[in-house]
Structure formats: C-alpha cells, structure tokens
Amino acid sequence: MEYTHKPVLLQECLEGLAIRPDGVYVDGTLGRAGHSREIARRLTTGRLICIDRDQAALDAAPERLAGLMDKVTLVHGNFGDVAVILNDLGVPAADGMLFDLGVSSPQLDDGSRGFSYLQDAPLDMRMDQSATLTAGNVVNGWSQEELRRILWQYGEERYAAPIAAAICRAREQAPIRTTLELAELIRQAMPAKARREKQHPAKRSFQAIRIAVNDELGEVERMLDSALDLLSAGGRLAVISFHSLEDRLVKTAYAQWARGCTCPPDFPVCVCGKKPRAKLIGKRPIVAGDAELEENPRARSAKLRVAEKL
C-alpha cells in the first residue's frame, strides 16, 4: 500500500534534529531511507551513518540514496549497539541521532518474512535474517507461562492466558509452522465477542511475538543507555515510537536526563550535586497533523520526542 512508503513525521524530525551541513548524524533505523534521504540532502561536508539490522534495507539503500552515497556510511547492525558501531567507525560523537522504532514497511509488505497474520508464510518474524531465534522457536519452544507473559506484556492481549494454553495444546499434536495456522489458533482461543472486534484477533499476539523475537524493547533500552553520551554538546536525539511500551521507555529516560537533582523534595538544599544532562524540546510528544494522517494512516500512533544534550 502506497502510504507505507512515506517516512513518518518527516518535517518534524528534520526540525527536531536542527541539522548542520557539516555535522555527523545517525539514522539508527534506515528502513526505506525516507528520513535518511532528507537528512543527507541537507549535508555538505557532513556525514550520515545509517544502521539497519535487515540486510535487505541496506541492499536497497544505494538506489534510494542515489546521488547522496558520498555522504553516507551503511552499517549492518542493531541500533542498540550504536556505541560500538560509532567506536568502530572512529566517530567520537554525533550531532544528532534519529530512531524510528516502527517496523520497516518492506518487512510487513513481504509476506514471506512471516510478520503478517493475513498472508501464509513460515513463522519467522526476524528483522535480521542472520539471527537464530524465530517466531517458530518462540511458539513451539517457550513455556506456556512465558508465552502468556509476552502476550500480556508486549501485546497487552487480555486473552493471553487462553491463547497461550491453546498454542501449547496444539503443538503437542504437531509443531505450529505457519502464520495463518497460528492466527487461526489465536482466533479460536478468543471468545466470540472478541472475534467480532474491528481489529484482527491476532494483531496483538503477533506484535508480542515479533517484539520477543527481535528483543525490540531491549534494543531501545540499550540505545537509551548510551545515546546521550554519544552526542556532542547541543546534539539532539529524536525517537519516534509507535506503542506505549516503547514510548514509556523514551519518556522515562528523557525525564531522568532533564531532571538532574535526585534529592527528596523535602531537602532544603541539593546534596546530590546532579545536574540536568539534557533539555526537552517541547513539553509534549509531537504527533502527526491532520494533513499527514490523511496521507499516511500509519502515522496515527506515532509519537516523536526530542532531547538536546546540555
């Protein structure tokens, strides 16, 4: 579908990063290079480092960034390892970093990758196809309690317990091998009223399994643990999240950086000596306006938060 090709909150990201033509920038989630292309266009002597765990995204990048590759460095890796990546490249600090935490559109559009509950494919869901853990491993190998936990925690699936039980009963007879087989198991495990909801019955469960397979929240945590230290003074970090679990991690980290003092409120003077490490750009997350939502429905759940290193 055409709208999946559009980079979310593009202008807001460019403004948030406050790009300098000679600066060093990181796009930690290259995807279809929509954000990367516009960042690179604004550079003269600067450099853009594009990271993606999906080799397919990197293979497509030279065409998508045609005429701009002299300013771009492509890296196959996880954005949670951004500190190691920049160190290996000899980059001491960046002037801005962007992380779009949404699932890359090509991964969703390619039914063979196993992300979709609407197209039949092997249970895969790996963003990095060189990784070992697949959705099939999770569905057929993890305990009933662990399945229940991820369905509830990562998918906020209120029928997590009966779905986990149904998966375990089914796999005792034979391994669950395909996306449509799993989607139907999930549907059958839910009460009739839930099956009639507008949202597909398997949507939350597939999200949960995908997050577990790719350790998506762990990657966000690792990125946030190192990102601020990797910025130059005045450098900016822009993160687009698409669901509450991710946004909560980003919001909490930003608040800690901006707070500084950790003394109890009843202390008359600060004794901890901690100073704010960043300032927040805007008090609220930036969301898509009506015009973008009309053009790109995928942006509906996107939240952009920007922080500047002090």
C-alpha positions, 0 to 999 in steps of 0.5 A, a space after each residue: 500500500 502506497 502510504 507505507 512508503 512515506 517516512 513518518 513525521 518527516 518535517 518534524 524530525 528534520 526540525 527536531 534534529 536542527 541539522 548542520 551541513 557539516 555535522 555527523 548524524 545517525 539514522 539508527 533505523 534506515 528502513 526505506 531511507 525516507 528520513 535518511 534521504 532528507 537528512 543527507 540532502 541537507 549535508 555538505 561536508 557532513 556525514 550520515 551513518 545509517 544502521 539497519 539490522 535487515 540486510 535487505 534495507 541496506 541492499 536497497 539503500 544505494 538506489 534510494 540514496 542515489 546521488 547522496 552515497 558520498 555522504 553516507 556510511 551503511 552499517 549492518 547492525 542493531 541500533 542498540 549497539 550504536 556505541 560500538 558501531 560509532 567506536 568502530 567507525 572512529 566517530 567520537 560523537 554525533 550531532 544528532 541521532 534519529 530512531 524510528 522504532 516502527 517496523 520497516 514497511 518492506 518487512 510487513 509488505 513481504 509476506 514471506 518474512 512471516 510478520 503478517 497474520 493475513 498472508 501464509 508464510 513460515 513463522 519467522 518474524 526476524 528483522 535480521 535474517 542472520 539471527 537464530 531465534 524465530 517466531 517458530 522457536 518462540 511458539 513451539 519452544 517457550 513455556 506456556 507461562 512465558 508465552 502468556 507473559 509476552 502476550 500480556 506484556 508486549 501485546 497487552 492481549 487480555 486473552 493471553 492466558 487462553 491463547 497461550 494454553 491453546 498454542 501449547 495444546 496444539 503443538 503437542 499434536 504437531 509443531 505450529 509452522 505457519 502464520 495463518 495456522 497460528 492466527 487461526 489458533 489465536 482466533 479460536 482461543 478468543 471468545 466470540 465477542 472478541 472475534 467480532 472486534 474491528 481489529 484482527 484477533 491476532 494483531 496483538 499476539 503477533 506484535 508480542 511475538 515479533 517484539 520477543 523475537 527481535 528483543 525490540 524493547 531491549 534494543 531501545 533500552 540499550 540505545 537509551 543507555 548510551 545515546 546521550 553520551 554519544 552526542 556532542 554538546 547541543 546534539 539532539 536525539 529524536 525517537 519516534 515510537 509507535 506503542 506505549 511500551 516503547 514510548 514509556 521507555 523514551 519518556 522515562 529516560 528523557 525525564 531522568 536526563 532533564 531532571 538532574 537533582 535526585 534529592 527528596 523534595 523535602 531537602 532544603 538544599 541539593 546534596 546530590 550535586 546532579 545536574 540536568 544532562 539534557 533539555 526537552 524540546 517541547 513539553 509534549 510528544 509531537 504527533 502527526 497533523 491532520 494533513 499527514 494522517 490523511 496521507 499516511 494512516 500509519 502515522 496515527 500512533 506515532 509519537 516523536 520526542 526530542 532531547 538536546 544534550 546540555 
